[in-house]
Amino acid sequence: MPSYTITVATGSQWFAGTDDYIYFTLVGTKGCSEKNLLDKPLYNDFERGSIDSYDVTASEDLGEIQLIKIEKHKYWYEDSWYCRHITVKTPAGDHLEFPCYRWITTDKEVVLREGKAKLAQHDITHIHKQHRLKELQERQKLYRWKEWHPGFPSSIDAHCHGDLPPDIQFDSEKGVDFILNYTKAMENLFVNSFMHMFQSSWSDFADFEKIFVRISNTISEYVMQHWQEDFMFGYQFLNGCNPVLITKCKEIPSNFPVTNEMVKYSLERKVSLEEEIELGNIFIVDYKILDGISANATDPCTIQYLASPICLLYNNIENKIVPLAIQINQNPGPKNPIFLPTDSHHDWLLAKIWVRSSDFHIHQTVSHLLRTHLLSEVFGIAMYRQLPAVHPIFKLLVPHVRFTIAINTKAREQLICECGLFDKANATGGGGHVQLLVRAMKEFTYQSLLFPEAIKMRGMENKEEIPYYFFRDDGMKVWEAVTHFVTDVTNIYYDSDETVCEDDELQGFVKDVFVYGLLDNEALGFPKCLKTKEKLVEYLTLVIFTASGQHAAVNFGQYDWCSWIPNSPPTMRCPAPTEKGVVTIQYIIESLPDRGRSCWHLGAVWALSQFQDNELFLGHYPDEHFVEKPIKEAMVKFRKCLDDISSFIQDRDKNKKLPYFYFSPDKIPNSVAV
């Protein structure tokens, strides 16, 4: 009688183990084994983090093993179990690996197939074809699209985190409770003592330090010391937490009537503004998307204000980007002056503060929320709906959507919902952030998500002209590393463009993203199908890079750059000045957030800048969805490339007062999970 050795690995996360009965069945080409209870007398099986082995005897030769079946029946009460993977050693000595990596919560039968990745067109047996079809049918019942708000990308159909399928929930729901995290953050920052003075103003800039200096942070302390300097203001457009807006200026906009006479004293090369533009030394950041967005009115005791600045920047002879002119709102006129470095210190400082505040709003809602969080959720939902676990693209992408749907669901519960935490501190709270995101959905494109193309579209690709744009340089290295890895993986499974075209599951994934996730919006330029290997590599690189590198670059610097309140005010409490020469230090202080909102903001940027417990960083895939040797070799090659990038960045940043490490792969999580 043939004997098989079954080895079962239980997950190591909280509550992964079970006391329930686990039954096991082998399905081969010649027959099925009996249903076997996996149990060792006097031994506690399936403990958290355990690996248990069992000998199973079949009454006859089962032939080639095609599937395994698992059933869980309750012992005393329903006790969920997280199964990592199962290995079957056959009588011939073969070791077959069956990846699982899912929660088994009920007594419903779970069927797994051997771990070698297969495209649908390469499956030849009826049992395998039926298995992948049934898996997708069941997934599509669990992962349903929902319009959370008109004009937003579609999201998961779940009211709260607990409604999500167990496999995509956080291991511990407490870890992503925004209210709990904010409270913990404010305790860690010792800012609770200020909350009783919620609507009172600060006395002066030094007063802000009372809530700031509790945590030592090299970059944030440097920002606090130098935030008023033009160099620091300009540097943030290159390497701050929102380095995606600065654009080379080819001509001055008609609604921004800057003249050579205004700025000639700031042009160090002693040529005209027009000539500096021709030389490629003038840059612009235009916040016109904020024009007309409703300011937060949820607190009747505090009037809040928004602006839509235009900021002209100059690459000086030291290759430092510095501000040249600022218009605080879009429509020019005598009540909307153009502020200049030659104006009074307080006039110029407040103009820069308005730009920094506007930048904060675009960063949070567009660069961060829309272009990483919500977009990655779209990819994740479509993946679960259209790609079975045996598909190589599922295996490739699943680490890069880990916890993304969960964190976004939590955000919709507590953060960006009506009366959510977003309303407590931000001038775009109370619905302004919704208006802003809907506008942004009409403007962003597929091309703008391709990192090299995005850099070129803004005219920022020339390293000689702009040598200190570390976001660009490091981002390109990570993009290229991901591209090479994706190319290695796709070459293993797709031998031609025809194979790509014939992969109906892949095409269903791409179509689901476009039609349902992005609301069939032709203007976004997303493909409806993929016809070549080259386009497949590009698409998958975009998905992985958006979830990993791009998110890291705009997320984990939030405390560094936004914790010093005057450098990134989440709201302004006085209207923008309508004339020059009237701004005082007192007016600036009264314009900045009050104590309570400052505390909420500080807690938020601290909490959002923290890595998750047991974070998995780019290139590290402990869940072995792939079992083939060529793929594992590609992963080793990928990690070596990423390690080289990390080492390069570490060497470059030695002794730098302002190190740039947000694109260092050892600090890039695989997925959007915070």
C-alpha positions in Angstrom: 0.0 0.0 0.0 1.6 3.3 -1.1 2.5 5.7 1.7 2.7 9.5 1.5 4.3 11.9 4.0 2.2 15.1 4.5 4.0 18.1 6.0 1.8 21.0 7.1 3.1 24.5 8.0 0.9 26.7 10.2 1.2 30.5 10.1 3.1 32.4 12.8 0.7 35.3 13.1 -1.6 35.8 16.1 -4.4 33.1 16.3 -3.0 31.2 13.3 -3.2 27.9 15.2 -6.3 25.8 15.7 -7.6 23.0 17.9 -10.1 21.9 15.3 -9.9 18.6 13.4 -8.1 18.8 10.1 -8.9 16.2 7.4 -6.8 15.6 4.3 -7.5 13.9 1.0 -5.2 13.2 -2.0 -6.6 13.4 -5.5 -4.5 11.7 -8.2 -4.9 10.7 -11.8 -5.8 7.1 -10.8 -8.0 7.8 -7.8 -8.5 9.5 -4.5 -7.3 8.6 -1.0 -9.7 8.2 1.9 -10.3 11.3 4.0 -7.6 11.2 6.6 -7.7 12.9 10.0 -4.3 14.5 10.6 -3.8 13.8 14.3 -0.9 12.8 16.6 -2.1 11.3 19.8 -0.9 13.1 22.9 0.4 16.0 20.7 -1.1 19.4 20.1 -1.2 19.7 16.4 -1.4 22.9 14.3 0.0 25.2 16.8 0.9 28.7 15.8 4.2 28.6 13.8 4.4 24.8 13.9 5.4 22.3 11.1 3.6 19.0 11.5 4.3 15.8 9.5 1.9 12.8 9.0 2.1 9.5 7.2 -1.0 8.8 5.0 -1.5 5.4 3.4 -3.6 4.9 0.3 -5.3 1.7 -0.5 -4.1 1.8 -4.1 -1.7 3.7 -6.4 -3.2 7.2 -6.8 -1.0 8.0 -9.9 0.2 11.6 -10.3 -1.1 13.8 -7.6 -3.3 16.6 -9.0 -5.0 18.2 -6.1 -5.2 18.0 -2.3 -8.4 18.7 -0.2 -8.5 20.1 3.3 -11.4 20.1 5.6 -11.6 21.7 9.1 -14.3 20.6 11.5 -14.8 22.2 14.9 -13.7 20.6 18.1 -15.4 22.7 20.7 -16.1 25.9 18.8 -15.2 27.3 15.4 -11.5 28.0 15.5 -9.9 29.5 12.4 -6.6 28.2 11.1 -4.0 29.8 8.9 -2.3 27.3 6.7 0.9 28.4 5.0 1.7 25.5 2.8 1.6 21.7 2.6 4.3 19.4 1.2 3.5 15.9 -0.1 6.3 13.3 -0.3 5.2 10.6 -2.8 6.2 6.9 -2.7 8.6 7.7 -5.6 10.4 10.2 -3.4 9.1 13.3 -5.1 8.3 16.4 -3.0 5.3 18.3 -4.2 4.6 21.7 -2.8 1.1 23.1 -2.3 1.1 26.8 -1.4 -2.0 27.8 0.6 -1.4 31.1 2.5 -5.0 31.5 3.5 -7.3 31.4 6.5 -9.5 28.3 6.8 -12.5 29.5 8.8 -15.3 27.1 8.2 -15.8 23.4 7.4 -16.1 24.2 3.7 -13.7 22.1 1.7 -10.5 23.9 0.5 -8.9 22.5 -2.6 -5.3 23.2 -3.5 -3.2 22.4 -6.6 0.5 21.9 -6.8 2.5 25.1 -6.7 4.0 25.2 -10.2 2.6 28.3 -11.9 0.4 27.6 -15.0 -1.3 29.8 -17.5 -4.9 28.8 -18.3 -4.1 27.8 -21.9 -1.4 25.5 -20.7 -3.7 23.5 -18.4 -4.7 20.3 -20.2 -6.7 18.2 -17.6 -10.3 18.8 -17.0 -9.9 18.7 -13.3 -7.4 21.5 -13.3 -9.4 23.7 -15.6 -12.5 23.2 -13.4 -10.5 24.0 -10.3 -9.2 27.4 -11.5 -12.7 28.3 -12.9 -14.4 27.4 -9.6 -11.8 29.3 -7.6 -12.4 32.5 -9.6 -16.2 32.1 -9.3 -15.9 31.9 -5.5 -13.5 34.8 -5.3 -15.8 37.0 -7.4 -18.5 36.5 -4.9 -16.2 37.6 -2.1 -14.4 40.5 -3.9 -17.0 42.8 -5.2 -16.6 46.3 -6.6 -18.3 49.2 -4.9 -18.5 52.9 -5.6 -17.6 54.5 -2.3 -18.1 58.0 -3.7 -19.0 59.2 -7.2 -15.9 60.0 -9.2 -13.5 58.0 -6.9 -11.8 54.8 -8.2 -14.0 51.8 -7.2 -13.2 50.1 -3.9 -14.0 46.8 -2.2 -17.6 46.2 -1.2 -17.2 46.3 2.6 -18.6 48.6 5.2 -15.8 47.9 7.7 -12.6 46.0 8.2 -14.4 43.1 9.7 -16.5 42.6 6.5 -13.4 41.9 4.4 -12.5 38.3 3.4 -10.3 36.9 6.2 -7.3 36.5 3.9 -6.9 40.2 3.3 -7.6 41.4 6.8 -4.8 42.7 9.1 -3.4 40.1 11.5 -4.4 42.4 14.3 -7.1 45.0 13.7 -5.8 47.1 16.6 -2.7 47.8 14.5 -4.6 49.8 12.0 -7.1 51.6 14.2 -6.4 55.2 13.3 -8.0 56.6 16.5 -5.9 54.2 18.6 -2.7 55.0 16.6 -3.3 58.8 16.8 -3.9 58.6 20.5 -0.7 56.5 20.9 1.2 58.9 18.7 0.1 61.9 20.8 1.1 60.1 24.0 4.5 59.3 22.5 4.9 62.9 21.4 3.7 64.2 24.8 1.1 66.5 23.1 -2.0 65.6 25.1 -1.3 68.4 27.5 -2.1 70.9 24.7 -5.5 69.5 23.7 -7.4 71.3 26.4 -6.4 74.6 24.6 -7.7 73.2 21.3 -8.6 76.5 19.6 -6.0 78.8 21.2 -3.2 80.2 19.1 0.5 79.6 19.7 2.5 82.5 21.1 5.4 82.4 18.6 7.4 80.0 16.5 9.4 78.9 19.6 6.1 77.9 21.2 5.7 75.2 18.5 8.9 73.6 19.7 7.1 72.6 22.9 5.3 69.8 21.0 8.1 69.2 18.5 11.3 68.3 20.2 10.1 65.3 22.2 11.3 62.9 19.5 14.8 63.1 18.1 14.7 63.1 14.3 17.6 64.4 12.3 15.7 65.7 9.2 12.8 67.2 11.1 15.1 69.1 13.5 17.1 70.4 10.5 13.8 71.5 8.9 12.9 73.3 12.2 16.2 75.1 12.1 16.2 76.1 8.4 12.6 76.2 7.3 12.6 79.9 6.7 15.5 79.7 4.2 14.8 79.8 0.5 17.1 76.9 -0.1 15.1 74.7 2.3 11.8 75.8 0.7 13.1 74.9 -2.8 14.8 71.7 -1.8 11.6 70.1 -0.7 10.2 70.2 -4.2 13.0 67.9 -5.2 13.5 65.6 -2.2 10.7 66.3 0.3 7.7 64.1 0.8 5.9 65.5 -2.3 8.7 65.7 -5.0 6.3 65.0 -7.9 5.0 68.5 -8.8 8.0 70.6 -9.8 8.0 71.1 -13.6 10.4 72.9 -15.9 8.9 76.2 -17.0 8.7 76.7 -20.7 6.7 79.9 -20.5 5.2 82.0 -17.8 1.4 81.4 -17.5 -0.8 84.2 -18.6 -2.5 84.4 -15.2 0.9 84.8 -13.5 2.3 88.1 -14.8 5.8 87.9 -13.5 8.1 90.4 -15.2 11.9 90.5 -15.6 11.9 93.8 -13.6 10.3 92.0 -10.7 12.9 89.2 -10.4 16.1 90.7 -11.9 17.8 91.1 -8.6 17.4 87.4 -7.9 18.7 86.2 -11.2 22.4 85.4 -10.5 23.6 84.8 -14.0 22.7 88.5 -14.9 20.6 87.5 -17.9 16.8 88.1 -18.4 14.0 85.9 -17.1 13.3 84.9 -20.7 16.9 83.9 -21.2 16.9 81.9 -17.9 13.8 80.1 -19.2 15.6 79.3 -22.4 18.6 78.0 -20.5 16.3 75.6 -18.5 16.8 77.3 -15.2 13.2 78.2 -14.3 10.8 75.8 -12.8 7.1 76.1 -11.7 4.7 74.5 -9.4 1.1 75.4 -10.0 -1.7 74.5 -7.5 -4.6 75.4 -9.8 -6.3 72.1 -8.9 -7.1 73.7 -5.5 -8.8 76.7 -7.0 -12.4 76.8 -5.7 -12.1 73.8 -3.4 -14.3 74.3 -0.3 -12.4 75.0 2.9 -13.3 73.1 6.0 -16.4 74.5 7.8 -17.1 71.6 10.2 -16.0 73.7 13.2 -18.2 76.9 13.3 -15.8 78.4 15.8 -12.9 78.4 13.5 -12.9 79.7 9.9 -10.4 77.9 7.7 -8.9 78.9 4.4 -7.4 77.4 1.3 -5.4 78.9 -1.6 -4.3 77.9 -5.1 -0.8 79.4 -5.4 1.6 79.5 -8.4 5.3 79.4 -7.4 8.2 80.2 -9.8 11.5 78.6 -8.9 15.1 79.3 -10.0 18.1 77.0 -10.3 20.8 79.3 -9.1 24.6 79.2 -9.9 25.1 76.7 -7.0 22.5 74.4 -8.6 20.1 75.1 -5.7 16.4 75.4 -6.4 15.1 78.6 -4.7 11.8 80.4 -5.0 11.6 83.4 -7.4 8.0 84.6 -7.2 4.7 83.5 -5.5 1.2 84.4 -6.4 -1.1 83.0 -3.7 -4.2 82.6 -5.8 -4.9 82.0 -9.5 -6.5 85.2 -10.7 -4.1 88.1 -11.0 -5.0 91.6 -9.9 -4.3 94.3 -7.3 -5.8 92.2 -4.5 -3.6 89.2 -5.4 0.0 90.5 -5.5 3.1 88.6 -6.6 5.4 88.2 -3.6 9.1 88.3 -4.2 12.3 87.5 -2.2 13.0 91.3 -2.2 9.8 91.9 -0.2 9.7 92.3 3.5 10.7 89.2 5.5 7.2 88.6 6.8 5.5 89.1 3.5 7.8 86.6 1.8 7.7 84.1 4.6 3.9 84.0 4.7 3.7 83.6 0.9 6.0 80.6 1.2 3.9 79.2 4.1 0.8 79.4 1.9 2.6 77.4 -0.8 3.7 74.8 1.8 0.2 74.4 3.1 -1.2 74.0 -0.4 1.5 71.4 -1.1 0.5 69.5 2.0 -3.1 69.2 0.7 -2.1 68.0 -2.8 0.4 65.5 -1.2 -2.2 63.9 1.1 -5.1 63.7 -1.2 -3.5 63.3 -4.7 0.1 62.1 -4.5 -0.5 59.8 -1.5 -4.2 58.8 -1.3 -5.2 58.6 -4.9 -2.0 57.7 -6.7 -0.8 55.0 -4.4 -3.5 53.9 -1.9 -6.6 53.9 -4.0 -4.9 52.8 -7.2 -3.2 49.9 -5.5 -6.5 48.8 -4.1 -8.0 48.7 -7.7 -5.1 46.4 -8.8 -5.6 44.2 -5.8 -9.3 43.7 -6.2 -9.0 43.0 -9.9 -6.2 40.5 -9.2 -8.3 38.5 -6.7 -11.3 38.5 -9.0 -9.5 37.5 -12.2 -6.3 35.6 -11.4 -6.4 32.2 -9.8 -3.7 31.3 -7.3 -1.9 29.1 -9.8 -1.5 32.0 -12.3 2.1 33.3 -12.3 0.9 36.9 -12.3 -1.1 36.3 -9.2 1.9 34.8 -7.5 4.0 37.8 -8.6 1.5 40.5 -7.5 0.0 39.1 -4.3 2.9 40.2 -2.0 2.4 43.7 -3.4 -1.2 44.1 -2.4 -0.7 42.7 1.1 -3.0 44.6 3.6 -3.7 47.3 1.0 -7.5 46.7 0.8 -7.5 46.5 4.6 -5.8 49.8 5.2 -8.0 51.6 2.7 -11.1 50.1 4.3 -9.9 51.4 7.7 -9.3 54.8 6.2 -12.8 54.9 4.8 -14.1 53.9 8.2 -12.2 56.4 10.3 -10.0 58.8 8.3 -11.6 60.2 5.2 -15.2 59.6 5.9 -17.7 62.3 6.9 -16.7 63.5 10.4 -13.6 61.4 10.3 -10.2 62.2 11.6 -9.3 64.0 8.4 -11.8 66.7 9.4 -10.1 67.5 12.7 -7.0 69.2 11.4 -7.1 69.8 7.7 -8.5 72.7 5.7 -9.6 70.3 3.0 -11.6 68.3 5.6 -15.4 68.5 5.6 -15.6 67.5 1.9 -12.9 69.6 0.3 -10.7 66.5 0.0 -13.5 64.7 -1.8 -13.8 67.5 -4.3 -10.0 67.5 -4.8 -9.8 63.8 -5.4 -12.6 63.9 -7.9 -10.8 66.7 -9.8 -7.5 64.7 -9.7 -9.2 61.7 -11.1 -9.9 63.7 -14.2 -6.3 64.7 -14.6 -4.0 61.8 -13.8 -3.1 59.3 -16.6 -1.5 55.9 -17.1 1.6 57.6 -18.6 2.0 59.7 -15.5 2.3 56.6 -13.4 5.2 55.3 -15.4 8.1 56.7 -13.4 10.5 57.5 -16.3 7.7 59.0 -18.3 6.5 61.1 -15.4 9.9 62.6 -14.9 10.2 63.4 -18.6 6.7 64.9 -18.7 7.8 67.4 -16.1 11.1 68.1 -17.9 13.1 66.9 -14.9 15.2 64.2 -16.5 18.5 66.0 -17.1 20.9 65.2 -14.3 23.4 67.8 -15.4 20.9 70.6 -15.2 19.3 69.3 -12.0 22.0 67.3 -10.2 20.5 67.0 -6.7 17.1 65.4 -7.6 17.6 62.2 -5.6 13.9 61.3 -5.9 14.5 61.0 -9.6 17.8 59.3 -9.5 17.0 56.7 -6.8 13.5 56.1 -8.2 14.9 55.3 -11.6 17.2 52.7 -10.1 14.3 51.0 -8.3 12.1 51.2 -11.4 14.8 49.6 -13.5 15.4 46.9 -10.9 11.7 46.0 -10.8 11.5 46.1 -14.6 14.4 43.5 -14.8 12.8 41.3 -12.2 9.4 41.4 -13.9 11.1 40.7 -17.3 12.8 37.6 -15.9 9.5 36.3 -14.5 7.4 37.0 -17.6 10.0 35.4 -19.9 9.6 32.1 -18.0 5.9 31.9 -18.7 5.3 33.9 -21.8 7.4 32.8 -24.8 5.8 35.2 -27.3 3.4 38.1 -27.7 0.8 35.5 -28.8 1.0 33.8 -25.4 0.2 37.2 -23.8 -2.8 37.8 -26.1 -4.1 34.2 -25.5 -4.1 34.5 -21.7 -7.7 35.2 -21.0 -7.3 35.5 -17.3 -4.6 38.2 -17.7 -6.7 40.1 -20.1 -9.6 39.8 -17.7 -7.5 41.3 -14.9 -6.5 44.3 -17.1 -10.1 44.8 -18.3 -11.4 44.6 -14.7 -9.0 47.4 -13.7 -10.1 49.6 -16.5 -13.8 48.9 -16.7 -14.8 48.6 -13.1 -11.8 49.9 -11.0 -11.4 53.0 -13.1 -14.9 53.4 -14.2 -14.3 52.8 -17.9 -12.6 56.2 -18.1 -10.9 56.5 -21.5 -9.2 59.8 -20.6 -7.0 58.1 -18.1 -5.2 56.1 -20.9 -5.2 52.8 -19.1 -5.0 49.8 -21.5 -8.1 47.6 -21.9 -5.9 44.7 -22.9 -2.3 43.8 -23.3 -0.9 42.5 -26.6 2.8 42.3 -26.2 5.3 41.1 -23.6 6.8 44.5 -23.6 3.5 46.1 -22.5 2.9 43.3 -20.0 6.3 44.1 -18.4 5.5 47.8 -18.3 2.1 47.2 -16.8 3.3 44.9 -14.0 6.2 47.1 -13.2 3.8 50.0 -12.8 1.7 47.9 -10.4 4.6 46.8 -8.3 6.4 50.2 -8.3 3.3 52.1 -7.4 2.6 49.9 -4.4 6.2 49.8 -3.2 8.6 52.5 -4.2 6.2 55.3 -5.1 4.2 54.8 -1.9 7.4 54.7 0.2 8.7 57.9 -1.4 5.6 59.9 -0.6 4.6 58.3 2.7 7.5 57.7 5.0 8.9 61.2 4.9 5.7 62.7 6.4 7.1 63.1 9.9 10.4 64.4 8.6 9.0 67.1 6.5 5.6 67.9 7.9 6.0 67.6 11.7 7.4 71.2 12.0 3.9 72.8 11.7 5.0 76.1 10.1 6.7 74.2 7.3 3.6 72.2 6.4 0.4 73.7 7.9 -2.6 71.5 7.5 -4.9 74.5 7.7 -4.7 78.3 7.6 -6.9 80.4 9.9 -6.5 83.8 8.3 -7.1 84.8 4.7 -4.1 85.3 2.4 -2.8 88.8 2.4 -4.2 91.1 -0.4 -1.5 93.7 -0.2 2.2 93.9 0.6 3.7 95.5 3.7 0.9 94.6 6.2 2.0 91.2 7.3 3.4 90.9 10.9 4.7 88.0 12.9 1.5 88.1 14.9 -0.6 87.7 11.7 1.5 84.7 10.7 1.1 83.0 14.0 -2.7 83.7 13.9 -2.8 82.2 10.4 -1.1 79.0 11.4 -3.1 76.1 13.0 -4.2 76.4 16.6 -2.8 74.2 19.3 -5.4 71.4 19.0 -5.2 71.1 15.2 -1.4 71.2 15.4 -1.5 68.3 17.8 -3.8 66.2 15.7 -1.6 66.9 12.7 1.6 66.0 14.5 0.1 62.8 15.7 -1.1 61.9 12.2 2.1 62.4 10.4 4.0 60.5 13.1 1.6 57.5 13.0 1.5 57.5 9.2 5.3 57.5 8.9 5.7 54.3 11.0 6.4 50.9 9.4 4.0 48.1 10.2 5.0 45.4 12.6 6.7 42.5 10.8 7.0 44.7 7.7 8.1 42.9 4.5 10.5 45.0 2.4 10.9 45.0 -1.4 12.2 41.8 -2.8 11.6 39.7 0.3 8.9 37.1 -0.3 8.7 34.7 2.7 5.4 33.3 1.4 6.6 30.9 -1.3 3.8 31.2 -3.8 6.4 30.3 -6.5 8.0 26.9 -6.2 10.1 26.8 -9.4 13.8 27.1 -9.2 14.2 29.6 -12.1 11.8 32.0 -10.3 13.7 31.6 -7.0 16.9 32.4 -8.9 15.3 35.5 -10.3 14.3 36.6 -6.8 17.9 36.2 -5.6 19.1 38.3 -8.5 16.4 40.9 -7.7 17.5 41.1 -4.1 21.1 41.4 -5.0 20.3 44.4 -7.3 18.2 46.0 -4.5 21.0 45.5 -2.0 23.4 47.2 -4.3 21.0 50.2 -4.6 20.6 50.4 -0.8 24.4 50.3 -0.4 24.9 53.0 -3.0 22.3 55.3 -1.2 23.8 54.6 2.2 27.3 55.5 0.9 26.0 58.7 -0.8 24.2 59.8 2.3 27.1 59.5 4.7 27.6 62.7 6.6 24.8 64.4 4.7 22.8 66.8 6.8 19.8 66.0 4.7 20.0 62.3 3.7 17.6 61.0 1.1 16.7 57.4 1.8 13.0 57.0 0.9 13.8 55.0 -2.2 16.3 52.8 -0.4 15.0 49.3 -1.0 15.7 48.3 2.6 13.1 50.9 3.6 10.5 50.2 0.9 7.7 47.9 2.0 6.4 45.5 -0.6 2.9 47.0 -0.4 0.7 49.9 0.7 -0.1 48.9 4.3 0.0 52.1 6.3 
